[in-house]
Amino acid sequence: MSTLKRAVVCWLLTAIFAIMPFGVAVAAQPATELPFNIQAKAALLMDYETGTVLYEKNAHQKLPVASITKIMTLLLAMEAIEEGRLKLDDPVHVSPYAASMGGSTVFLEAGETFPVSTILESIIVASANDGSVALAEKIYGSHELFVQKMNERAQQLGMKNTNFVNCTGLPAENHYTTAYDVALMSRELLKHPLFFKWSTIWLDYMRDGKTMLVNTNRLIRFYEGCDGIKTGYTQEAGHCISATAKRGNLRLIAVILGAPTSQIRFNEARKLLDYGFANYESVMVVRKGQIVQNEIPVTGGKTSRIMGVAADNLSLLLTKGDSKEFAKEVQISAPLKAPIREGQKIGILTVKKDGKEVGKVDILAGESVEVAGVFDYFNRIFNNWLRRPASQKNK
């Protein structure tokens, strides 16, 4: 393939994948032939909002990833908290099995008890294997069931080349994932604001100052905008990292798997992030819950008009220098008829750039509308009569 043809193909792929709405994760081709090589077995750079892949190297190669595994452990914990099944002040009792973990630990002893918040911090900051197992047992009663739930969640997220055997990432046969799948679960974890409560902590203590927690991710201290996510290392996996940074509206996820040294993994993640921030920008079209249209007519309800809100964030990923002009079109599933429940889909917001569709998001009912009764109709007629000018009332 000639250089010109390759450039045209890359441009077309970039145009297609850069316009996908939030919530759709797509494995795009690299946007350009990058002028550098990444020293790692696999690597990937993804835009957080759209899921667009900006760079990839062996993105779907199955590899051990060490403590990067804990991203899924943390995701299940965050979802349990959001669902009300787990509270930050709930006690976590350390079992003999949890206390027996090797590798990165905070030296938990069987019989000790800590609140969920402390255990979460030990995992996020210090990559505690013992804390991970203790939390897994707290959430689902056993480590085995927790791992089963990890794999189920991976399948739900479209992680087609992943299989977890434990919640820590300690070496185990048939335990693997890929750079692309790591980006998918990283992106899902970042949807939970609670994660950031601990992810940027550089140094802290537990056990009243007796145990020091030092963040394994140097980038949170030395790279502008970096606020997560997770490092990992075993001899089998090499040095790994899933890093995220945000500048302005643009948040990126950089994944490095199997780097030869710790410093190289940080350098290569920085290289990918630098490339992304230098060449791309994100334009937020609408945010989740934002009012898209007011005064949408409803027939047969106690309320005659409702507002429509965006079901999710919708962003456009643009190459720097591209035009930021776009048009929004609202389509409502007319006519709307009561009953309507809050959160029900009532239409679609479509975004067009240069006359072409570049993204869309569902419009949801911002409120519920009950079916009107006889009294409601009488009351509406009476109120309309009161609003009429006096000259019309006497006719």
C-alpha positions in Angstrom: 0.0 0.0 0.0 1.4 3.4 -1.0 2.1 6.1 1.6 -0.8 8.2 0.1 -3.3 5.3 0.2 -2.2 4.5 3.8 -2.7 8.1 4.8 -6.2 8.2 3.3 -7.3 4.9 5.0 -6.0 6.2 8.4 -7.8 9.5 7.9 -11.1 7.7 7.1 -10.8 5.4 10.1 -10.1 8.3 12.4 -13.1 10.2 11.1 -15.4 7.2 11.7 -14.2 6.3 15.2 -13.8 9.8 16.5 -17.5 10.5 16.3 -18.8 7.6 18.3 -21.0 8.6 21.3 -20.0 8.0 24.9 -20.8 4.5 26.1 -19.6 2.9 22.8 -16.1 1.4 23.1 -14.5 0.9 19.7 -11.2 -0.6 18.7 -10.1 1.9 16.1 -6.9 1.8 14.1 -4.1 4.2 15.1 -4.9 7.7 14.0 -1.5 8.2 12.5 1.8 6.5 11.9 3.4 7.7 15.2 7.0 8.8 15.0 8.0 6.7 18.0 8.0 3.2 19.2 6.6 2.0 22.6 8.9 -0.2 24.6 6.4 -2.7 25.9 4.7 -5.9 24.9 1.4 -4.0 24.4 0.1 -0.5 24.6 -3.0 1.6 23.9 -4.1 5.2 24.1 -7.9 5.8 24.4 -10.1 8.9 24.6 -12.2 8.5 27.7 -15.4 10.2 26.5 -15.8 8.5 23.2 -13.8 5.3 23.6 -11.8 6.2 20.5 -8.5 4.4 20.2 -5.8 6.8 19.3 -2.8 4.4 19.3 -2.4 0.7 19.8 0.3 -1.9 19.8 -0.7 -5.6 20.2 -3.9 -4.3 21.8 -5.6 -7.6 21.8 -2.7 -9.9 22.8 -3.5 -11.9 26.0 -1.0 -11.1 28.7 -0.6 -11.4 32.5 -1.1 -7.9 34.0 -0.2 -8.3 37.7 -2.0 -5.7 39.9 -3.7 -4.1 36.9 -6.2 -6.8 37.7 -7.3 -4.7 40.7 -9.0 -2.2 38.5 -11.8 -4.8 38.2 -11.7 -5.5 41.9 -12.1 -1.8 42.5 -14.9 -1.4 39.9 -17.0 -4.1 41.6 -16.4 -2.4 45.0 -17.5 1.0 43.6 -20.6 -0.5 42.1 -21.5 -2.3 45.3 -21.2 1.1 47.1 -23.3 2.8 44.5 -26.0 0.1 44.7 -26.1 0.4 48.6 -24.8 -3.1 49.2 -21.6 -1.7 50.7 -20.9 1.3 52.9 -17.6 3.0 53.5 -17.9 2.5 57.3 -18.8 -1.1 57.1 -16.3 -3.3 58.9 -14.0 -5.6 56.9 -12.8 -8.6 58.9 -9.5 -10.0 57.7 -9.6 -13.8 57.2 -6.6 -16.1 57.5 -6.7 -16.5 53.7 -6.6 -12.8 53.0 -3.8 -12.4 55.5 -1.8 -15.1 53.7 -1.4 -13.1 50.5 2.1 -12.3 49.4 3.5 -9.6 47.1 2.3 -6.0 47.7 0.6 -6.0 51.1 -0.2 -3.8 54.0 0.5 -6.6 56.4 -3.0 -7.4 57.4 -3.3 -9.9 60.2 -6.1 -12.5 60.6 -8.7 -11.2 62.9 -8.0 -7.5 62.3 -11.0 -5.3 61.3 -10.9 -2.1 59.2 -13.6 0.0 57.6 -14.2 -0.4 53.9 -12.7 3.1 53.3 -9.4 2.1 54.8 -9.2 -1.1 52.8 -10.1 0.8 49.6 -7.3 3.2 50.2 -4.8 0.4 50.9 -5.7 -1.1 47.5 -5.8 2.1 45.4 -2.7 3.7 46.9 -0.5 0.7 48.0 -1.9 -2.0 45.7 -2.6 -4.3 48.8 -3.2 -7.9 47.8 -4.3 -8.8 51.3 -6.7 -5.8 51.3 -8.1 -6.9 47.9 -9.0 -10.4 49.1 -10.4 -9.1 52.3 -12.7 -6.7 50.4 -13.7 -9.4 47.9 -14.7 -11.7 50.8 -16.7 -8.8 52.3 -18.6 -8.1 49.2 -19.5 -11.6 48.0 -18.7 -13.8 50.9 -15.9 -15.7 49.2 -13.0 -15.0 47.0 -14.2 -17.6 44.5 -17.6 -16.0 44.0 -16.0 -12.6 43.7 -13.8 -13.8 40.9 -16.8 -15.2 39.2 -18.5 -11.8 39.3 -15.3 -10.2 38.0 -15.5 -12.4 34.9 -19.2 -11.8 34.5 -18.6 -8.0 34.6 -15.8 -8.3 32.1 -18.1 -10.0 29.6 -20.7 -7.3 30.1 -18.1 -4.6 29.3 -17.1 -6.4 26.1 -13.7 -7.6 27.5 -13.6 -10.6 25.1 -10.0 -11.6 25.8 -9.9 -11.6 29.6 -10.0 -14.3 32.2 -9.5 -13.6 35.9 -8.4 -16.3 38.3 -8.0 -14.1 41.3 -8.7 -10.5 42.4 -5.1 -9.5 43.0 -3.1 -10.3 39.8 -0.7 -12.6 41.6 0.7 -15.2 39.1 -1.8 -17.9 38.2 -2.4 -20.1 35.3 -5.0 -18.9 32.8 -5.1 -15.4 34.3 -4.9 -12.8 31.5 -6.3 -9.7 29.8 -5.3 -7.3 27.0 -4.3 -3.7 26.7 -7.7 -3.0 25.1 -9.7 -4.8 27.7 -7.7 -2.9 30.4 -8.7 0.3 28.8 -12.4 -0.8 28.9 -12.4 -1.6 32.6 -10.4 1.5 33.4 -12.9 3.7 31.5 -15.8 2.1 33.5 -14.0 2.6 36.8 -13.5 6.3 36.0 -17.2 6.8 35.9 -17.2 6.6 39.7 -16.2 9.9 41.3 -15.5 8.1 44.6 -12.4 6.5 43.2 -10.7 9.8 42.9 -11.0 10.3 46.7 -7.9 8.1 47.1 -6.3 7.8 43.6 -4.4 11.1 43.9 -3.0 10.4 47.4 0.8 10.3 47.3 1.5 9.4 50.9 -0.8 8.4 53.8 -0.9 6.1 56.9 -3.1 3.5 58.4 -3.1 1.9 61.9 -2.7 5.3 63.5 0.5 6.1 61.6 2.2 2.7 62.0 1.7 1.6 58.4 2.8 3.9 55.6 0.9 3.9 52.3 2.9 5.2 49.3 1.3 5.5 45.9 2.8 3.1 43.3 1.8 5.5 40.5 4.5 8.2 40.2 2.6 10.0 37.4 0.0 11.4 39.8 2.8 13.5 41.3 5.0 14.2 38.3 2.6 14.4 35.3 0.2 17.3 34.9 -3.4 16.2 35.1 -2.8 12.6 36.1 -5.2 11.4 38.8 -5.0 7.5 38.5 -5.3 4.6 37.9 -3.2 1.5 38.7 0.3 0.0 38.3 1.3 -3.6 38.3 4.4 -5.8 38.4 5.4 -9.4 38.6 8.3 -11.1 36.9 5.9 -12.8 34.6 3.9 -9.7 33.6 6.7 -7.2 33.6 6.0 -3.6 34.5 2.5 -2.4 33.7 0.4 0.7 34.1 -3.1 2.0 33.2 -2.8 5.8 33.6 -5.3 8.5 33.1 -4.9 12.3 32.9 -7.3 15.1 32.2 -6.6 18.5 30.7 -9.5 20.8 29.9 -12.3 18.7 28.5 -10.0 15.9 27.3 -9.4 12.9 29.5 -7.1 10.1 28.1 -6.3 6.6 29.2 -2.8 5.2 28.5 -2.1 1.5 29.0 1.4 0.0 29.0 1.8 -3.8 29.5 5.1 -5.7 29.8 7.6 -2.9 29.9 11.1 -3.9 30.8 11.6 -1.5 33.7 9.4 0.5 36.1 10.8 3.8 34.7 10.2 2.8 31.1 6.5 2.1 31.8 6.1 5.6 33.2 8.1 7.1 30.4 6.0 5.3 27.7 2.7 6.2 29.4 3.8 9.8 29.5 4.8 9.6 25.8 1.3 8.4 24.9 -0.4 11.0 27.0 1.8 13.8 25.6 0.9 12.7 22.1 -2.8 12.7 22.8 -2.9 16.1 24.5 -0.8 17.7 21.8 -2.9 16.5 18.9 -6.5 16.1 20.1 -9.2 18.0 21.9 -12.7 17.1 23.2 -15.8 19.2 22.7 -18.7 18.5 25.1 -21.9 18.7 23.2 -24.3 17.8 26.0 -23.8 16.4 29.5 -25.8 13.6 31.1 -29.0 15.0 32.7 -28.7 18.3 30.9 -32.0 19.7 29.6 -32.1 19.2 25.8 -35.6 20.7 25.2 -38.3 22.3 27.3 -42.0 22.5 26.9 -42.5 19.1 25.1 -46.3 18.6 24.7 -47.9 15.6 26.4 -51.5 14.5 25.8 -53.8 12.9 28.4 -51.7 13.7 31.4 -52.0 15.8 34.6 -49.2 17.8 33.2 -49.4 19.0 29.6 -45.7 19.7 29.0 -42.4 18.2 30.2 -38.7 18.7 29.7 -36.4 16.3 27.9 -32.9 15.5 29.3 -29.8 13.8 27.8 -29.4 10.2 28.8 -25.6 10.4 28.8 -22.6 12.6 28.0 -22.0 13.2 24.3 -18.6 14.5 23.2 -16.9 15.0 19.9 -13.2 14.1 19.6 -11.5 16.5 17.2 -8.0 16.8 15.8 -6.6 20.2 17.0 -7.3 22.8 14.4 -10.6 21.2 13.2 -13.7 23.3 13.1 -15.8 23.1 16.2 -19.0 24.0 14.5 -21.8 21.5 14.6 -25.6 21.4 14.5 -28.0 19.7 16.9 -31.3 18.2 15.9 -34.0 17.1 18.3 -36.5 14.3 17.4 -39.3 13.6 19.8 -41.4 10.5 19.6 -44.6 12.4 18.9 -47.2 12.4 20.1 -46.2 11.8 23.8 -49.1 10.3 25.7 -49.5 9.8 29.4 -48.6 7.9 31.4 -44.9 8.7 31.1 -42.3 7.6 33.7 -39.2 9.7 34.5 -36.2 8.4 32.6 -38.3 6.9 29.8 -36.9 7.4 26.3 -38.9 10.0 24.5 -36.6 11.0 21.6 -33.1 11.3 20.2 -30.6 14.2 20.0 -28.5 14.0 16.8 -25.4 15.9 16.2 -24.3 16.8 12.7 -21.0 18.2 11.4 -20.7 19.4 7.9 -24.1 17.9 7.2 -23.1 14.4 8.4 -24.2 12.6 11.5 -21.4 12.5 14.0 -23.1 11.4 17.2 -26.4 10.9 18.9 -27.8 10.4 22.4 -31.2 9.4 23.7 -33.5 12.0 25.2 -35.2 10.9 28.4 -38.3 12.3 30.2 -37.2 14.6 32.9 -40.3 13.9 35.0 -43.2 11.5 35.3 -46.6 12.3 34.1 -49.7 10.5 35.4 -52.9 10.0 33.4 -55.3 12.9 33.9 -58.7 12.3 35.6 -62.0 14.2 35.2 -61.1 16.6 37.9 -57.8 17.4 36.3 -59.6 18.3 33.0 -62.1 20.4 34.8 -59.4 22.2 36.7 -57.4 22.9 33.5 -60.5 24.3 31.8 -61.3 26.5 34.8 -57.7 27.8 35.0 -57.7 28.6 31.3 -60.9 30.5 31.8 -59.4 32.5 34.6 -56.5 33.5 32.4 -58.8 34.8 29.6 -59.2 38.6 29.4 -62.3 40.0 31.1 -63.7 41.1 27.7 -63.8 37.5 26.5 -65.3 36.1 29.7 -68.5 38.2 29.3 -69.2 37.0 25.7 
